[in-house]
Amino acid sequence: MRFTGRERDVHAGDYLFRQPENIFTVAKVVALGRYGLEPMRIRVPEGATTKEMAVIFGGNLPRFDKAHFLSEAQQYEGFLFPDTYNFYLNVTDKTVLDAMRGKFDEKIATIQPQIDAFGKPLKDVVIMASLLEREARTMEDRRKIAGVLWNRIERGMLLQVDAAFLYTLGKGTFDLTTKDLKSDDPYNTYVNKGLPPGAIGSPSMDSLLAAVTPVKHDYLFYLADRNHVTHYAKTYEEHLKNKRKYLGS
């Protein structure tokens, strides 16, 4: 820098060199502050958990501390918005966490009137939305299933939502055993009444909106067949008929 007469022009910061450069090129780059850092597009899929987010970001960002991210982020499970983010390679896990929390607050503000009108606490709305994210693929089904689940809560019935096991056991509907259904897991909605203690992932806007705009009906049961088509029933007897008809059980 002294040789080039630019020793007073040094720009502090992180620089990215895509290939080896000689000392004079490096000096010029530092003098001009051409950092070479370009944002990387990183997609967080809808329904992703904080553990899955740690893997996604940890595999793309050199300074991302997965363990520290998890220690801070798990308290915000469900409150980190799934989206496509543009981050520079030198960002830390704190920057990522702040961005995702900020995006959630920004998005939730757009449906705050519907949330207020529905009258449930935001935490309950987010937990319900996280279940809907896993239980259905279309907005129509999410709203109808929301109606079923809120109906069951109002009647003091067990929710019996298989998707909650994905969060703790990593098992889906067709992998669960009788032992799983009787476990003392706090997320086991077959033995614990009401909503799980926390969200099971990050819900999309559709699921958040569905949670507070449920279809009003008298259905108390539903099941998805192997083609992901959802069938509803008002009584347990009707539900058993659907199971025999669509699942062969």
NORWO-V470021 format. One record per residue. RES is the residue in three letters. SS is DSSP state (helix for helix, strand for strand, loop for the rest). OMEGA is omega in whole degrees, -180 to 180 (* if undefined). D_LAST is the distance of its C-alpha to the last C-alpha in Angstrom with 1 decimal. Layout:
res->{RES,RES}
ss->{SS,SS}
omega->{OMEGA,OMEGA}
d_last->{D_LAST,D_LAST}
//
This chain:
res->{MET,ARG,PHE,THR,GLY,ARG,GLU,ARG,ASP,VAL,HIS,ALA,GLY,ASP,TYR,LEU,PHE,ARG,GLN,PRO,GLU,ASN,ILE,PHE,THR,VAL,ALA,LYS,VAL,VAL,ALA,LEU,GLY,ARG,TYR,GLY,LEU,GLU,PRO,MET,ARG,ILE,ARG,VAL,PRO,GLU,GLY,ALA,THR,THR,LYS,GLU,MET,ALA,VAL,ILE,PHE,GLY,GLY,ASN,LEU,PRO,ARG,PHE,ASP,LYS,ALA,HIS,PHE,LEU,SER,GLU,ALA,GLN,GLN,TYR,GLU,GLY,PHE,LEU,PHE,PRO,ASP,THR,TYR,ASN,PHE,TYR,LEU,ASN,VAL,THR,ASP,LYS,THR,VAL,LEU,ASP,ALA,MET,ARG,GLY,LYS,PHE,ASP,GLU,LYS,ILE,ALA,THR,ILE,GLN,PRO,GLN,ILE,ASP,ALA,PHE,GLY,LYS,PRO,LEU,LYS,ASP,VAL,VAL,ILE,MET,ALA,SER,LEU,LEU,GLU,ARG,GLU,ALA,ARG,THR,MET,GLU,ASP,ARG,ARG,LYS,ILE,ALA,GLY,VAL,LEU,TRP,ASN,ARG,ILE,GLU,ARG,GLY,MET,LEU,LEU,GLN,VAL,ASP,ALA,ALA,PHE,LEU,TYR,THR,LEU,GLY,LYS,GLY,THR,PHE,ASP,LEU,THR,THR,LYS,ASP,LEU,LYS,SER,ASP,ASP,PRO,TYR,ASN,THR,TYR,VAL,ASN,LYS,GLY,LEU,PRO,PRO,GLY,ALA,ILE,GLY,SER,PRO,SER,MET,ASP,SER,LEU,LEU,ALA,ALA,VAL,THR,PRO,VAL,LYS,HIS,ASP,TYR,LEU,PHE,TYR,LEU,ALA,ASP,ARG,ASN,HIS,VAL,THR,HIS,TYR,ALA,LYS,THR,TYR,GLU,GLU,HIS,LEU,LYS,ASN,LYS,ARG,LYS,TYR,LEU,GLY,SER}
ss->{loop,loop,loop,loop,loop,loop,loop,loop,loop,loop,loop,loop,loop,loop,loop,loop,loop,loop,loop,loop,loop,loop,helix,helix,helix,helix,helix,helix,helix,helix,helix,helix,loop,loop,loop,loop,loop,loop,loop,strand,strand,strand,strand,loop,loop,loop,loop,loop,loop,helix,helix,helix,helix,helix,helix,helix,helix,helix,loop,loop,loop,loop,loop,loop,loop,helix,helix,helix,helix,helix,helix,helix,helix,helix,helix,helix,loop,loop,loop,loop,loop,loop,loop,strand,strand,strand,strand,loop,loop,loop,loop,loop,helix,helix,helix,helix,helix,helix,helix,helix,helix,helix,helix,helix,helix,helix,helix,helix,helix,loop,loop,helix,helix,helix,helix,helix,helix,helix,loop,loop,loop,helix,helix,helix,helix,helix,helix,helix,helix,helix,helix,helix,helix,helix,helix,loop,loop,loop,helix,helix,helix,helix,helix,helix,helix,helix,helix,helix,helix,helix,helix,helix,helix,helix,loop,loop,loop,loop,loop,loop,loop,loop,loop,helix,helix,helix,helix,helix,loop,loop,loop,loop,helix,helix,helix,loop,loop,helix,helix,helix,helix,loop,loop,loop,loop,loop,loop,loop,loop,loop,loop,loop,loop,loop,loop,loop,loop,loop,loop,loop,loop,loop,loop,loop,helix,helix,helix,helix,helix,helix,helix,helix,loop,loop,loop,loop,loop,loop,loop,loop,strand,strand,strand,strand,loop,loop,loop,loop,loop,strand,strand,strand,strand,loop,loop,helix,helix,helix,helix,helix,helix,helix,helix,helix,helix,helix,loop,loop,loop}
omega->{178,-178,-179,-179,-177,-174,178,-177,-176,175,-180,177,179,179,177,176,-177,-179,179,179,178,-172,-179,176,178,180,-180,-179,-179,179,-179,-179,177,-171,178,-179,178,-179,177,178,-179,-178,173,-176,178,-179,-178,176,178,178,179,177,-180,179,-179,-177,-180,-180,-176,-174,-174,-176,-179,-180,-175,-177,180,178,-179,-179,180,-170,-174,176,-180,179,-178,-178,175,-168,178,-175,173,-176,174,-179,172,-175,-178,-179,178,179,179,178,180,-179,180,-179,-178,176,179,179,177,-180,179,-178,-176,180,-178,178,-180,178,179,179,179,-179,-179,172,178,177,-178,-180,179,179,-178,178,179,-179,-180,175,-180,180,-178,-172,-176,-177,-177,179,180,180,179,180,179,178,175,177,178,-174,176,176,-178,179,-180,-180,179,-180,173,-179,180,179,-178,-175,-179,180,178,-176,-176,-176,-177,-179,176,-175,-172,179,-175,178,177,178,178,-176,-180,-176,180,176,180,178,179,-177,174,179,-180,-180,177,-180,173,-178,180,178,180,180,-179,-177,176,176,178,-179,178,180,179,-178,-178,175,-178,174,180,180,-179,-179,178,-178,174,174,177,178,-175,175,178,174,-176,180,-172,179,179,-179,180,179,177,179,179,177,178,179,179,-175,-172,180,180,180,*}
d_last->{77.3,81.0,82.0,80.5,81.9,78.5,78.1,78.0,75.3,72.4,69.1,66.9,63.2,60.6,61.3,59.1,60.8,58.8,61.3,64.3,67.3,71.0,72.5,74.4,71.3,69.5,72.5,72.5,68.8,69.2,72.4,70.6,67.4,65.2,62.2,60.1,56.9,54.5,51.3,48.0,45.0,42.0,38.6,36.3,32.8,31.1,28.9,30.9,31.5,35.0,34.3,33.3,36.5,38.6,37.6,38.2,41.6,42.6,42.3,44.6,47.1,49.6,50.5,47.0,46.4,42.6,43.0,45.2,43.1,40.0,42.2,43.3,40.3,37.4,38.9,38.4,34.8,33.7,37.3,38.2,37.8,36.0,38.5,40.8,43.8,47.2,48.6,51.8,51.4,53.5,51.3,50.1,46.8,48.4,49.2,45.6,44.3,46.9,46.2,42.4,43.1,45.7,43.5,40.8,43.6,44.9,41.5,40.5,43.9,43.0,40.3,42.1,42.9,39.2,38.4,41.4,40.4,36.9,38.4,36.1,37.5,37.4,35.5,32.7,32.6,32.5,29.7,27.6,28.6,27.5,24.0,24.0,25.4,22.3,19.7,21.1,23.5,25.3,27.7,26.1,22.7,24.4,26.4,23.6,21.5,24.8,25.1,21.7,22.7,26.2,25.1,23.1,26.1,28.4,26.5,26.3,22.5,20.9,20.1,17.0,17.7,16.3,19.3,21.7,20.6,22.0,25.4,25.6,23.2,22.9,19.1,16.7,13.2,11.7,14.4,14.3,14.3,14.4,18.1,18.2,16.7,19.4,22.3,25.5,25.5,27.3,24.9,21.9,21.0,18.6,21.7,24.5,25.2,26.6,26.9,27.0,30.6,31.1,30.0,27.6,29.6,32.1,30.8,32.3,34.4,31.7,29.4,32.4,33.4,29.8,29.8,32.9,32.3,28.9,28.1,28.7,26.0,24.1,20.6,19.1,15.6,14.5,12.1,13.0,11.3,12.5,15.7,16.4,16.4,15.9,14.6,16.1,15.9,18.7,17.0,14.1,13.3,13.3,11.1,8.3,9.1,9.1,5.6,4.7,7.9,8.2,5.5,3.8,0.0}
//
